[in-house]
Amino acid sequence: MVEKTVNQSELDRSSVAESLRALADEFESGEDVHVRVGNKSIRLQPPETVSYEVSVHETSSILRSSRETITLTVDWKTQ
């Protein structure tokens, strides 16, 4: 079974930082992680050690505007 819940929005930098801090606090609590995705809250149960990846993608184009993307991936095997 594959379920994917996505919410995309435009936020100011301060709101992005607040959202990332809230997620970090959830992981740091040592309990279940509750992730807000739009108007939905999803409960996850990560183990003590997870896989963490940060990637940066920079594109430049003569015909279109340049774009920079940061992707954070945190994943783990479920019990």
Sequence and secondary structure as in RCSB ss.txt:
>XXXX:A:sequence
MVEKTVNQSELDRSSVAESLRALADEFESGEDVHVRVGNKSIRLQPPETVSYEVSVHETSSILRSSRETITLTVD
WKTQ
>XXXX:A:secstr
            HHHHHHHHHHHHHHHHTSS EEEEETTEEEEE   SS EEEEEEEEE  SSS  EEEEEEEEE
    
